[in-house]
Each structure stands twice: as structure tokens, then as C-alpha cells.
Amino acid sequence: MKKVFLLSMLMAFIVSCGSLDQKSQTGLKGNWTITKVSYPGSEYIKVNSFDIADSKCFEGSAWKFVSNNNKGEMNITKAGCPAFSSPIIWTVTKEGNFTLKITEGEKGKRVTQGYYLKMRNQTESTFQLVDNVNVGGNTVEVVYLFQKM
């Protein structure tokens, strides 16, 4: 019975790992900066991104992605915005879903909330993360354009 249980747990682990997009994750390895935040079709809105700061404060922010352990770091240093730095945990699924946990120094398993974004247009030097937010009862896309440093 123990062998069946262990085998089923091992299979569940393998299947869950199989849903990750290793190629996309490996492509993110390195240092990136957000060069532009846009709201296609709705340029005059104000959005608080990731419960940290106004979305425009993320322009110029530095991000580090480590693909072998899905950890990294983000830093906001834009003038006129709150300074913020935190370790992160992230993954990319084969469906292009990007999950992000901002851990602020906590162990990842203790952080129960995160953010689900869509990853688009990945190249060797750029990619986009798209967040859908509710503004006045309408869903609006917030597009973060990343450039490799």
C-alpha cells in the first residue's frame, strides 16, 4: 500500500511539473527591466499594480529571473514612487500563464496569495506580461513590456 501511495504521489508531481513551459522559463533567465506600461484602448486610467504602487511606477523597475529554481527579485526605484524591493517566485505554464508571488522575505510556502498574468510575445530580448484588471465594471488589460538588460 505504501508503494502505491508513493507511486501516486510521484506521478502527481511529474504531471504537475509537466504543465510548466521549461523553454519559456529558461528564456526568462537573467536581468530585465520594464520599459513601458500601457493600457491598450484605455490610456487614461490609474492602476495600483501588485498592491504595491501605481502601475507607471513599474517603468524602469529591475527584475531578475532565475530559471532553475523559479525565484528572483524585483526592485522599484523610480523617482516620485515608493522604493520597493522583494524576492519573488514565478512560473510559466504551457498555456502561457505566468504566476507571480511577491514574498517580501517570507518562505514561498507561507505566501498564500499571488498574481496570475498572461505571458505574450516572448523573444530573446523582450516579453510582455498582461494583467486583466477591473476598472468601473470593465476588464482592462495592463501590459508590462520587459526588455533584457
C-alpha positions, 0 to 999 in steps of 0.5 A: 500500500505504501508503494502505491501511495508513493507511486501516486504521489510521484506521478502527481508531481511529474504531471504537475511539473509537466504543465510548466513551459521549461523553454519559456522559463529558461528564456526568462533567465537573467536581468530585465527591466520594464520599459513601458506600461500601457493600457491598450484602448484605455490610456487614461486610467490609474492602476495600483499594480501588485498592491504595491504602487501605481502601475507607471511606477513599474517603468524602469523597475529591475527584475531578475529571473532565475530559471532553475529554481523559479525565484528572483527579485524585483526592485522599484526605484523610480523617482516620485514612487515608493522604493520597493524591493522583494524576492519573488517566485514565478512560473510559466505554464504551457498555456502561457500563464505566468504566476507571480508571488511577491514574498517580501522575505517570507518562505514561498510556502507561507505566501498564500496569495499571488498574481496570475498574468498572461505571458505574450510575445516572448523573444530573446530580448523582450516579453510582455506580461498582461494583467486583466484588471477591473476598472468601473465594471470593465476588464482592462488589460495592463501590459508590462513590456520587459526588455533584457538588460 
